[in-house]
Amino acid sequence: MIWVKEGVKAHYHAVHSENIVVLEGEAMMSLGDDLFMIKKGDFVNIPKGTVHSVTQILSDEPLKVLSIQSPYFDGTDRIFVENE
């Protein structure tokens, strides 16, 4: 479970894929070259190696997402992208 209050800097995962389900809130998300709004009930698949970020929170409450990562994510496979 992840709560996002202000955004998530652009990054990618070299080893694993990530799937998120939005449980609460609304935000703008970038995924590769696409920028789109996510909201409660949305599912987003983030293939490994794809730069992604949460650029703006649009709701009064934080964005709350369920993040499912495969293979197991131990916190070391988050590679931040400069100038994004």
C-alpha positions, -999 to 999 in steps of 0.1 A, spaced: 0 0 0 14 34 -10 1 68 0 12 97 -22 8 132 -8 28 153 -32 40 132 -61 66 106 -71 97 115 -90 104 100 -124 120 66 -121 120 31 -135 126 -5 -124 152 -25 -143 143 -59 -129 106 -59 -121 72 -49 -134 47 -30 -113 9 -30 -113 -11 -4 -94 -48 -2 -84 -60 32 -73 -79 28 -41 -85 65 -33 -78 100 -47 -70 114 -82 -37 124 -97 -18 130 -130 6 102 -139 33 99 -165 40 65 -181 66 66 -208 56 94 -231 20 95 -219 4 118 -193 -30 109 -180 -53 112 -149 -57 82 -126 -86 79 -101 -103 54 -78 -108 20 -95 -81 25 -122 -55 -2 -129 -21 7 -144 5 -18 -156 41 -5 -156 64 -28 -175 100 -30 -163 122 -4 -177 94 21 -182 99 56 -167 69 66 -146 59 92 -120 30 109 -103 33 145 -114 4 161 -95 -22 152 -68 -56 164 -79 -77 154 -49 -78 169 -14 -68 135 1 -36 117 -7 -35 92 -36 -37 57 -21 -27 28 -43 -21 -9 -40 12 -17 -57 19 -52 -68 54 -59 -80 70 -89 -96 95 -104 -90 98 -94 -54 107 -57 -49 132 -52 -20 135 -14 -24 168 -14 -44 154 -15 -79 142 22 -81 164 41 -106 156 79 -106 157 98 -138 174 132 -138 156 162 -153 122 146 -153 
